[in-house]
């Protein structure tokens, strides 16, 4: 099974904006007729403003030769950051307002191994921070532990499932 980008499929970006805590962004592509999702790439950076992070992510997006985004999501608690990112990427970043517990359950369900022996979420090996955080993540506890890339993944599922 290929973990490569397909320009024929939809592409989404999901972020957990931060400054002191890392700003985490994930490029996610649903595959296999939306039966699986592939996390293609991550962005993970501290001590940069939202515009700086947006421009750096836009450069990564162009460098990877990705097509324009189909949609995007992020932390609903700071809509101003989402507006800034919307302006940079030319797509509306939405802030899904679902309970954290529901988002966590969605991530757990998609991580389950399917009958073919593979999980519903496939993560490219270059997404080191997401992989590291997933191995340590039990539940969201604000201010506790590292869960920024996982939160970006949670925002993806909360937004994608609802849209």
N, C-alpha and C positions, 0 to 999 in steps of 0.2 A: 504494500500500500504506500502510495506516494505522499510525502509530507510537503509537497510543493504547491505554490500558489497557482491557481487556475484563473486566468482572466475571464473565462466564460461564466464564472460563478460570482455571486454576491460577495462583497467584502465589507466588513464592519470594523469600527474602531471603538474601543471602550477604555475609559480612563478613570483613575482615582487620583485627582489632582492633589499635590502636596508641595511643600517647600522644605521645611525641616524634615518631615517625613518624606519618603520618596514620592515623586510623581511617577505613577505607573500607567503605561499605555499598552494595550494589546490589540493586534490586528487579528481578527477572527473571521474564518471563512466556513460557512456551513457546507458540508459535502454529503455525498451519497443521498441526494434528494432530501436534505435537511435531517437525515437520520444520525449524522455525526457532525461534530464541529472540529475544525483544525485551528489551533492557535499557531499562527505563522511566525510571529515576531513580537518582541516586547521592547518597550522603552522604559527605562528605570533610572531616574536621576534625582538627586537632591540639590537644594540650594540654587534653583533657577526659578524665575518667575513663570507664570502661566504663558505669557507671550513667548518667552525664550524657549520653553518646552514645546509649545505649539510649532514654532518655527523649526526646531530640531526634529520633531516628529514628521513635519511636512517634508523636510529634506530626506529623511529615511524613507518615507513613502515614495518620493520621486526616485530616489536611488534604487529602490527595489522594483521600479517600473510597475507599481500597482496602479490599477485603474481608479477612477474617482470612487469614493466611498458610497455604499448603498445607504448606510445609516451609522449613527454614532450615539453613544451613551456615556454618562458620567455621574458622579456624585451629585444628587439633587440638592444637597445642603448648601451649595455655593453656586447659584445659577449664573452669577457674573463670570465665573471662570468658564462655564460652558458656552456662554455667549462669545467670549474671546476666541475659544477654540472653533466655534461655528464660523466665525469670520475668517479664520486662517484656512480652514479646510473647505469652506463653501458648502457645508452640509450642516443641518440642524442637530446639534448635540442635545439630546434629551436627558432628563434626569428622572429615571423610573422611580416611582414612589411606591415600592412594595416593602413589606416588612423584611428586615434583615434575615429573620428565620426562614422565610419563604425563599429568599435568594440562596441561602445556604443549602436548603433542601434541593433546589434546582441543580446546584453545582454537584451535590452528592449523587443525585439521580443520573446525571450525565456522566459522572465518573465511573459508574458501575460497569463492570465487564459484561459485554453482550454475548449471545450464544456463539459468535464466531471467535471469541477469546480476546477481543479488543474492547477497550472502553468507548463510551460515547464521545469523550473528549480526547483528541490526539494533540499532543503538544510537541512542537519542534524542539530539538535539543538545544537550540540557541536561546531558548526562553528559560535561562538558568534561574532567574529570580522567582519566576512563577513556580517552577518545579520545586525549588528550595522551600518556598512558602507553603506550598501544598503539603509537603512532608511534615510540616510542623503545625498545621492549622487544624484545630478542633472546633472552635467556634469563635465568632466575632466578639471580641472584647475591646471596646474603644480604649485607645491608649495603651493597650497591652499587646506585645509581640509584633511581628511583622506580618501584615496581611494586605498590603497595598495592591500587589498584582492580583491576589485572590479577590479583593474587593472589585477590581476592574472586571474580572471574569464574572463576578456576581452581577454587576451592573449590566454586562452584556446579556446574560440570560434573562434578567428581569425585564429588560427592554425588548429583546428579540422575541420572547415568548408572548409579550403583551401586544406587540405591533402587528 
